[in-house]
Amino acid sequence: MIVPLNALRPGDRGIVVNILGGPTARQRLVGMGLTPGATVQIIESHQYGPIIISVGGVRFAIGRGMATKVMIRKL
């Protein structure tokens, strides 16, 4: 099932399948390592505030709006 990154819960893992949005948003996400084929794990996600993710062993904070642009195949 393919879902946006913000739909995952702490502990969930998935593979990036697509990045939506304009070139600036895409460039920012790619800079974090969120490229198609990359494995992502949700570390922290609360009702409000950023989502803490791990990509390639590196942790990043990503805003909820930006997270809706990253499409994930849940593992």
C-alpha positions in Angstrom: 0.0 0.0 0.0 1.4 3.4 -0.9 0.7 6.2 1.6 2.2 9.7 2.3 5.0 9.7 4.9 2.9 11.5 7.5 0.5 8.5 7.6 3.2 6.2 9.1 3.5 5.8 12.9 6.6 5.6 15.1 8.5 2.3 14.4 7.0 2.0 10.9 9.3 1.6 7.9 8.8 2.1 4.2 10.5 2.7 0.9 10.2 6.0 -0.9 8.4 5.4 -4.2 7.7 9.0 -5.4 8.2 12.6 -4.4 5.4 15.1 -5.2 5.6 18.9 -5.4 7.7 21.5 -7.1 11.4 21.5 -7.8 12.3 23.4 -4.6 10.5 20.9 -2.4 11.9 18.0 -4.3 15.4 19.3 -4.0 15.1 19.8 -0.3 13.7 16.3 0.2 16.4 14.7 -2.0 19.0 16.6 0.0 17.8 14.6 3.1 18.2 11.4 1.2 14.6 10.9 0.4 15.0 9.5 -3.0 13.0 6.7 -4.7 14.2 3.4 -3.3 15.4 4.9 0.0 14.3 3.2 3.2 12.7 5.4 5.8 11.9 4.7 9.5 9.6 6.9 11.6 11.3 7.7 14.9 8.9 10.2 16.5 5.5 11.5 15.3 3.2 13.5 17.5 -0.1 15.1 16.7 1.6 18.5 16.2 5.1 19.5 15.2 7.6 17.8 12.9 8.1 14.1 12.2 11.5 12.7 13.2 12.7 10.2 10.5 15.8 8.1 9.9 17.2 7.7 6.4 20.4 5.8 5.9 21.1 6.0 9.7 20.8 9.8 9.8 17.9 11.4 11.7 16.0 14.4 10.2 13.0 16.5 11.3 10.5 17.0 8.5 7.4 19.2 8.7 4.0 17.6 8.3 3.3 19.6 5.1 6.5 18.4 3.5 5.9 14.8 4.6 2.7 14.7 2.6 4.8 15.1 -0.5 6.8 11.9 0.1 4.9 8.7 -1.0 5.9 5.6 0.8 5.4 1.8 0.3 5.0 0.6 3.8 7.1 -2.4 4.8 
